Amino acid sequence: MVCKRHINSYYLSATDVYQSSLFQNLHKSPSKWSETGFFGSKFITCVVTGDEAGNIAVSAYQASNTAMAMVEADIITPSTDPSVMLVNEEAPGRYIPEVFYRRINEYGANVQENAKPAFPVDYLLVTLTHGFRTEGDVMFSASKEGLAFPVENREAMGVAQEIKDVARQLGVSGRAAETRGLFAVSDFHLLAYIYGLGVLSEVSGPGLFGGVSG
């Protein structure tokens, strides 16, 4: 694992922030207290990458409401430098207001800077907290008893997902008939594979596997 996103480089690139803002603008949160009927967004951007300890880590972010507004108004554009966002030039039909940000200068003073032509992308980020359960019962429990469906995207390691693996998974024995089917499909990778086959309708219907809806 290579750690490229840290305090001395960047957490989200300018392109990442711009794209996050686009998606958040497409999925705004309704609000009866807002004049426009919407305020902010619940759309989250997650980055799965190497951390400083050499492990795979998940980090969650949102573009700020300011970033959403600036993208919607065509004020900013991502640059080739991942840590810097560009302020667009004014053009016919496009008004660009003065954009400022505050920073601590080399003398330790809090100063206000003009954002043109570019400014650090960190000013447009909101860092979110997240967590994973480490104990207690889990929803996908098939692997706990040695019944694990092959993981996807492992062909280079000699591991492939095939229909025969589905048959093996669904043919599990040693459990009561009313719980056997539910136990067999309690595997995320199996469900993802079946969904990818396109054989099931997205409309809920009668249970296919021991009472699990399709």
Order of alpha helices (4+ residues) and beta strands (2+ residues): alpha-beta-beta-beta-beta-alpha-beta-beta-beta-beta-beta-beta-alpha-alpha-alpha
